[in-house]
Amino acid sequence: YVMFQYGVFIDADMVRNIVETNRREALDYVNPNGLVWLTLTGILPSAWILRARVRFRPPWRELRGRLLSVLACALAFGLIAGALFKQYAIFGRNNRNVTRLINPTCHANAAWCYFWQRASAKRGFVRIDPLARRASGRGGSVTVLVVVIGETARSMNFSLNGYGRPTNPRLAGQDVISFRDVAASGTSTAVSLPAMFSGQRSQGFDLDEALHTENIVDLMAQVGYDVVWLENDNGCKRVCDRVTTRDMVAENDPAFCRDGNCLDGVLIGPLASILGDIRKDTVIFLHTIGSHGPAYHSRYPDGFGVFGPTCDTGEIQGCPDGNIVNTYDNTILYADHVLDLAITELRRHPGFSSWLLYVSDHGESLGEKGIYLHGLPLSIAPKEQTRVPMILWMSETMAIGEGIGRGCLEGRVDDRLSHDNLFHSLAGLLGIETSLYDEGLDLFAPCRRKPPNVQADGGPGPGEGQSAEAGEG
């Protein structure tokens, strides 16, 4: 049903999404159309087959008949393949993922691959750099970093990036910098979120290794930052397991939460409270539910349905594509509102050296070429699923203290960047000395007056033995 209606592939990553989802996410896919589909194409045919009487021939005749059928099919296949081998070979090389569309083997193969990966990943937990530390000579005002993780937001629907609709009216007045060409490391949260903070490169990313290894969030805590993760999506996929975490859905603020779902505005009150109590350098993560589909209409409150007509149902395949886009754009408008509130809270504390970085985990298909939602294999996923927004706000205190030239950063807004840059950019900006740091992947390094010395004891210097091409990946 979901393959036909949403144009998704059933592969190991999709099975992972199924295993790791929760009740509120799963219920978005339950609708009358799906139940009718399941009944007509699944339950009733199964009942008919169970009642059918099968008359078998004597064993040897049955075996002979089946062997003859197999041989006839093999002969026909051989004749066709021999006559059209060139066409089949070219098609196979260019469409290796077609096997993931063959029912029912794709489901069985995907489940096998997923559980085999899980079984093969029984290993000890790895510390990535026990020697990581803070750079010396960093002092003065308290440093506050807010990292906002978007959900299913695609870059092309942000007016900051040239979209024709005013989806970012509030951010446009906040003096932010929007990077327009940022590639995601995956097309699902289960893959992208661990990849974003792991330090691995997107090409060749090993999810099971990432799940059993520390990440940049752990290094932040290790070197002395207070780290708080505020969760309003479907969990942090083990990224935040070793730092202080608050679950907004579990706290269930009635002003923002209903039926197991919370609007992202629920994050602002806790953010303000944390900012009011800060006494030392702190990093705060806000994991939003953002534009998570298919129930886009439930991701924003009344008053943000500016673009219409909308698709006010989880059965988006039954809505005109224009209505789906309208509803999705309203989610971006609300995200703009939430980010504006977060920046406003930071502005209330001018004594902090503060900044906010927003980046989405992956994008979304809204009916382009008959594809909806996300989760296609990264190698064939369309740009709608792989190009994500990344937006930066800096306080004047932070920009001066770190010696970062705003004009230089504005000159990089069209550079080709990716999630690969995130680990190294965070490490560089927070002054985390680690042998894993690659200056060539640090977004801020070319614009910093004096790049920090990130050489750890016994480790390579910045970028030594690694790529030094800015923005590579």
N, C-alpha and C positions, 0 to 999 in steps of 0.2 A: 504493500500500500504506500509506504513512504517513498519507495523507489519510484513508483509511477507518479505519485502526486507531487513530490518535491524534487525529483531528479537527483537523488543522493545515491552514493555507492555504499554497499555493505562490505566493509573491509575490517581489518583488525582494529583500526582506530575507532570505527563506528561502534563495534562491539564494546570497546573500552568506554565510549560515551554512554552506552546503554547500561553497562555495569556500574558506572560511577554517577549516574543521574540520581535525582531524588524525586519524591512524590510530586512536588509542585511543578517541576519541569516536565515530568512525564504526562501529567494531566493536561498540559497544553495541547497534546497530540490526540487526546480522546475527544471525539466529536461524533455526531449522528452519521455523517457521511462515512467515516471510518468504520463504525459499527455495522452499517449496511454492507459495506465492501467486505468486511470480515465474514459476515453471515453468508452472503451470496457466493463468495469465491473460496471460502474456507470451511465453515461449519457445515453447510448443506451438502457440498460435494463430498466431504469426509463421511458424513452420515450415510450418503448414498453408497459410497464404496464399502463401508463397513457392512451394509446390508446385502451387498451383491454376493451371489454364489459363484464361486470359481470352480469350474470342472477341469481337473487335471487329467491328462492322458497318462497311460502307463509310463513309469519312470524313463525307460529307454527311449520311447517315442517322444516324450516331453524334452529330454536332453537333446535328441537329434534335431527336433524342430527348432529349439533355441539356438543351437550351434549353427544351423543353416541360416537362421535370421541374422546372427552376428556376422557370419561370413558374407552374406549378401550386402549388409550395411558397410562392411569393411571394403568390399569390392567397389561399391558405388562411391564411397568416400575416396578411394584410391584413384578411380577414374576421374572424378571431379578435380581432386588435388593435382593430378598429373596434367590435366588440361589447363588449369588455372593457377598453377603453382606460383607464378610471378606475382599475380594479383594478391593471392593469399599471404605470401611472404611479406610483401610491402605493407599490407593491412595489419598483419600481426606485429611487425616491428614498430609501426606507428600507433598502435592501439593496444598496448600490452595490458591495459586495465579492463579490456572487454570481458575477461573472464570473471570479473567482479559483477557482471550483469546477468550471469547465467543462473537461473533459479532451478532447483534449490541449492545447488552445490556452493554458490557464493556464500550463503549463510553458514553452512557447515565448515567450509574452509576458513572463513573469517573467524569463527569461534575457535576452531582448532589453533589458528595462528596466534590469537590473543592469549589463550590459556597456555600454549607452549611458551610464549614469551614470558608469561608470569612464572611458569615453572622453572624456566631457565635463569630467572633473575634472582634466585635465592642467594643472596650475598650479604656480606657485612656492610655496615654503613661507613662511608668514606669521608674523611675530612679533607677539604680541597687544599687548604694551606694553613697548617697550625702556626706558622710563623707570621701570618698577616698581622699588620699593626697600623696605627695611625701615623701619618707623616708628622715629623717634628716641626715645631714652629707655628702650628696652627692654634690660634687662640682668639681673643677678642670676644665679639658677640656670639650668642648661642646660635648654632646652626640648626635650622629646621627644614627638612625635606618632606614634601608631601608627594607621593607617587599615586596617581589615580589610574587604575587599570580599567579601561573601557571594555565593554562586552559587545561583540558583533557590530562594532562601528566601522564603517568603511569611509575611507578618505574622500572619495568623490562626492559625498553628500554633505560636506562641510563648506559653508560659504567662505570660510577663511582660505580655502584651497581653490576658490574660483567657481563653486557651485552657484547656479543661477538664483536659487532661493535663499532668503535671509535666515538660514538655520543657526547662525552664530551671532545674533545681534548683541548679546551681552559680552561675549569674549572679545568682540571687535572693539569694545571700549575699554578693555583691560590691558592693552599694550602687550599682547602676547606675541610669541613667535611660533608660526605653524610650519612644520616641515612637511612637504607635499608629496614626497616620493619615498615612502617607508614600506618595506616588505615585511610581512608576518612570517614567523618561523613555522607556522602550521595553520590549519584551517579549522581547528577545534580547540576548545579551552583545555581539554585534557592533554593536548600536546603542546600548544603554544605557551601556556602559562609556565610550566616547568622549563621550557626552552628559553623563554625570555630572560630568566634569571640564572641560568645554569652556567653560562660561560662557554658552552659548546657552540659550534657553528651550525647554522640551519642545515647546511649540506652535510649529510652524514650524522645528523643528530640521533642519539641513542636515548630513547625515553626511559628505558629501564635503568640505564646507568644514571640518568639525572635523578630518578626517584630514590636512588640509593646513595646519593652524593650531596654534600652541602652545596649551597648556592650563595649568591651575593647577599641575600638577606641574612644568612648565617654569619657572613663575614662582617656585616654591619654591626651585629650584636657582639661578635668576638672582639672587635677593636674598640668597643666602648660606647657605641650609640645605643640609646633607648630605642627599641623598635616595637611598634604597635601595628597590628593588622586588623582593620575593620572589614568584616566580610558581609557582603550583601548579594553574592551570587551563589553558585553551586559548589562552594568550597575552594580552597586554595591549591588543591592537587598536590598536597604535601610540601608546598613551597614554604608555608608559614608554620610548619609543625613545631618548630623549636623557638618561636618567639611568642610574645603576648598576643592573643587573638580574641576578638569579640565578634560574636555572631549576631548580626542585626535581626535576622529572622527569628532566632530564638528569643531575643529580647522583646520582640513583638510590640514596638511602639504603636499604639492604636492610631496615632495621627498619620502614619505612613503605611501601616501593615494591615493586610486583610487576606484571609484564606491562604495563609502560608506564603504570601508574596509581599515584599516591601518595596516601595518606591525609593529611588536612590537619595531622595532628600533626607531619609532617615540617617544618613551618614554625617550630616552637617552638625547636628547637636553634639554627638560624641567628639567630633573633630574640635569644635569650639571648646569643649570641656578639657580636652587634652592640652590644647594650646594654652589655656589659662593656668595649667599646673606645671608647665615645662620649666625645669631648672637646669637641664643639661642638653647637650646635642641630641636631637631626636629625629627619627625617620618614621613617618606615618603612611601606611598603605591603605588606600580606599579601593576595595574591589567591588565594582558596581555591577548591577544586572543590566544596565545600559539598554541596548536595543535587542535583547534576546527574543528570538521568535519561537514559534510562529505567532504567538499572542502579542504582537507589537502594541496593540491598543491598550494593554494592561500595564505598559511601562511608563506611562505619564498620567498626571492627574487632570481633572477637569480644568479647563483654562489653557491647556497647551495643545488642544486639537485645532491648531491654526490652519493647517493644510487639509483640505477636504475635497471631495468626500473620502471618508476613511473606510477601512476594512476592519470592522469591529468583531472579529471572530478569529479563532485559531485555525479555521479552515480557509487559509489564505488562497489556496488553489482555486477556490470558487469565486474569488473577487477579481475584478479587473486589475491588471497590473498597475494602472495609474493610482487606484485606491490603495494598493499595497505600499507603493512609494510614498503616497501622502502620509499614511500612518507611520511608516518608518521615519520619515522626515520629522514628524512630531516627536519621536523619541530622541532624535538628535537635538531638536530644539530644547527639550527638557534636560538633556545632558549638558547643553550650553548653560542652562540656568544653574544646575548643580555645581558646575565648575566655577561659575561666576561667584556663587556663594562661598565656595572653598577659598578662592583667592581673596574675597572680601574679608574672611576671617583671618587670613594671614596678614592682610594690611592693618588689621587692628593691633598688630604687635610690631611696630616699626623698629623696635630694638633688636629683633631677631634678624639674623642673616638667613633669609628664607627663600625658597623657590618651590614651584609646583611643576611636575611633569606628568602630562596625560598621554597615555599610549594605549591603543586597543589591542586585544589579543589576536583578533582576526576580523575579516570582513563578513559580507553577507550577499547572497544572490537574491534578487527580488523579482525573478521571473525572466531575466535575460536568458535568451536561448532555451527557454523552458526549464531553467534550473532555479530552485528555491533554497533558502536557508544556507547551510555551509557544510563542511566536512568532506568535500571532494579531496582525493589525494593531491598533495601539494604540487606534484609534477604536472598535473593537468588542470588544476584549479584555475578558474578565470580570475582576472584582476579584481573583480568585485569582492572575492573572498580573500585576496592576498594583499591588497593595498590598504593600509590602515593609517589613521590620523596620529600624529605626535605633536603635542603642543606644549610650549614652555612658557612659564611666567617666572620672572626673577625680581626680587626686591632690589632696590637700589643699594642697600647695605651689602647684599650678597654679591652683586655684580662688581662693586668696588673692592670688597674684601678678597674675592677670588681673582681679581684682575681680568675678568672676562669681558671682551669687547662685544657689545651688543651688535654693533654694525657688522662685525665679522660673522656672527651667528646668522644675522639676517641675510648675509650673502651666501649662506649655505642652505637656504630653505628649499632649493630645487636639487640639492645633491641626492644621489641615490643612497639611501640608508636602509637599515633593517633592524630587526630585533637583535641581531648580532652585535650591534653597537651598544646595547643597553648596559650589559654587565660592565664593560670597560668605561663607559661614560659615567656611570654611578661611582665606580671605584675611583676614577680620577677626580671627580668633583668632591667626593667626600674624603679625599686624601688617604685612601686605603692602600697601604703598601703591600703588594702581593706579587709573587712571581708570575701569576696568571694574567696580569695586566698587559694589554697590547695598546700602546699609544696610537697606533694607526686606526684603531676602532673606537677611540675616544672622541665622541662628537665635539667636545669642548676643547680638546688639546690644541688645535690650531689657533683657537681664539683666546687662549689663556696667556696672560703676560709672562708668567713664569710657571710652566708645567711642573706639577709636583714630581719629586724624585720617588718613583714607585719601585725602586730596586729593593727587593727583600734580601735578607742574609742568604748568601749562597744561590740566589735566583738571578735570572737574567734581568738586564735593565729594560727600560721601556721599549717594547717592540723588538728586542733582540731575538734573532732567529725566527721572527714572525713577520707577517705583512705589515708594512708601514704606510700603506696607501689609505689615506683618510676616507672613511665611509665605505671601505670595502665590504662586500657581503650584502 
